[in-house]
Amino acid sequence: MSALPTAGRPSTAGGPLLEVSDLRMFFPITQGIVIGRHVGDVRAVDGVSLTLRRGETLGLVGESGCGKSTTGRAIVRLYRPTGGRIVFDGVDITRLEGAPLRRMRRHMQMIFQDPYASLNPRMTAAGIVGEPLDIHGIGTSRERRERVRELFEVVGLDPDYGERYPHEFSGGQRQRIGVARALAVNPDLIVADEPVSALDVSIQAQIINLLERLQGQFGLTYLFIAHDLSVVRHISDRIAVMYLGRIVEIAGSRELHDRPLHPYSVALLSAVPIPDPAVEARRRRVILKGDVPNPASPPPGCHFHTRCWLRERLGNPAECETVTPPLTERSPGHAVACHFAERIEGTPEAAAPVSAVAPGGRLAGS
């Protein structure tokens, strides 16, 4: 069996590694015990389009319940999409089933959010890491054992720990086992679904550094899903902001941090703590009103209009309630879905002027 690669394999298609067009993932709502009637849908993902270049890290951020994890699972075909198109390395995988899908999954792997629930408690760590090799029939038994020991070393674990069970590891060590399992079949794309959200801050830094090192070593491509913008900014080349099943802004990591153009992005960035107490004390926080609307009955027009501080500041224009803003490129590589993006002044502090902020940093009227 071949050793771990030292560089990313060239794409056979010559274009982006991943292209997602108008991806939709709806979950049916039924009523009735004996005969269920279809009465509606939970629109978890509602028209997501994105591209991912080989060797790039795209961060996907948003509040809990906005559809980030569902997007990632649909991309690797853990879910069968309701609509849209997923093209991986030039191959349309949207409707693949059976053996062709199983073969394609060798090139797409996932790191799950919960390092406690994502590992089988009845299997040893070596069995967990080696399971993908068994499923895909890679190598002989001896080669698989050698590969598992090699993977343990790659992620910073003692190969002799392979005979231990998941409950004998710490949270950070369990997540390293999850990373090793994802690397086992030499994937091109790894979807990391909030891989550090359940870990302590110091352990988060270790896992982030590990992922960055592995990307440089093996030429990996990441879709990094998280709700912590400070973590995403550190690891991502580009960031896509998601709200209620739709991408509302996508830009380079530094560009989004320095010049957000969507009022939701501004609010998220204003919540990121700044390590300088003097700066933190002067900044103004944009606190959104209410909760994320029900994805089974999303608001018409712009999904964000029910919580939008910019709309209130502009006198509640009716356009926000009736017309869905398209994701439009405002500058090279920076696209936003907002009718009034030009009214955003570029930073959380500038976007929420003193007249619009009540004492304590809360928007007036919230």
Secondary structure, DSSP 8 states (H G I E B T S, - for coil): -----SS----SSSS-SEEEEEEEEEEEEEE-SSS-EEEEEEEEEEEEEEEE-TT-EEEEE--TTSSHHHHHHHHTTSS--SEEEEEETTEE-TT--HHHHHHHGGGEEEE-S-TTTSS-TTS-HHHHHHHHHHHTT-S-HHHHHHHHHHHHHHTT--GGGGGS-GGGS-HHHHHHHHHHHHHTT--SEEEEESTTTTS-HHHHHHHHHHHHHHHHHHT-EEEEEES-HHHHHHH-SEEEEEETTEEEEEEEHHHHHHS--SHHHHHHHHTS--S-HHHHHH-------S----TTS--SSSTTTTT-HHHHHTT--THHHH-----EEEETTEEE--TTGGG--SSHHHHS-GGGB-TTS-BTT-
